[in-house]
């Protein structure tokens, strides 16, 4: 899953991910580090089931796009997302 909306922007108290504590099938969530729907700081200790894996893309927003000043690129984040997705899928089906 790319950019899960854990909460509306600016409203972390309106949690939308409660069901992720009970997910039984393998799930990968790729989230931008500064996603307004749930950033890395907010989600560090987020309760996920053992089947869920949460990974953050460098300086990414909800569309995984980093700021130019960060030194990261949108292309780089998309490539990293593709690599992580590929690795995850191979791990699930091997």
N, C-alpha and C positions, 0 to 999 in steps of 0.2 A: 504494500500500500504506500502510495506516495503522498506525503503531507496530510496526515490524519487530522481532522478538526477536533481536537480534544476539548476546546471551548470556543465560544465566540471571541473575536479580538477584544482585548481589554476586560474580559469577564471570566477570569479563571475559576470563579466560584460556580459557574454554570457548566459543570463537568459533563462531557458527552461520551466519555470513554469507560464508564463503569462496567460495561459488558466485557471489556478486555481482560478482566480478572478471571473470567470463566471460559475463555477461548480454549478449545481443545486441539484444534488443528494448527499446524505450523503457520505462523504469521510473522512477516517482516514488515515493520513500519519504518520508512525512510523519511526523516523529518529534517527540515532546515533548522540550524542552530538558533536562529532568531525568528522562527515562524510565529506570527502573531496569534495563531490558533493553538499554540503550545510550543514554547521554546525549550531549549536544553536546560536552562536553570529551573524552570517550572517542572520539568518532567524527570529530573534526575532520580527521584525516589518514587516515581509513579508506580502504583501497584498493577503489575501485569501478570498474567498467568505464565507458567513455565514454558508454554508453547509460543509465547510472543517474544520477539526480538525487536528492540528499538535502536536505531542507528541514526546518527546526526550527520548532516552534510555541512561542510565548512561555510559559515557565515550565510547560509541559505535562508531565504524567506519562505513563505508558503509554497511558492512555485520553485523552490530550491535555488533561486537566483541570488548570488552574493553581491555585495556592494563592490564597485570597482576598486575602491581604496583598500579592500581587504587583501588584494593580491590573488584571490581565487576568481575563477571564471565560471560562467553558466555552463559552458561546454565541459569544463572539468568536473563540475558537480554532476552533470548528466552522465558523464562517462563513469564516474565513481558510483553513481546509482545503478547503472547498468551492470557494472562489475559485481556489486553487492547482491543485486537481484539474481544474477547468473549463479553466483556462488551459493546463495540460499536455495535456489531451485535444485541445483545439483546435489546439495546436501540432503534435501528432502526426498529426492527420487533416486538416491544411490543405495 
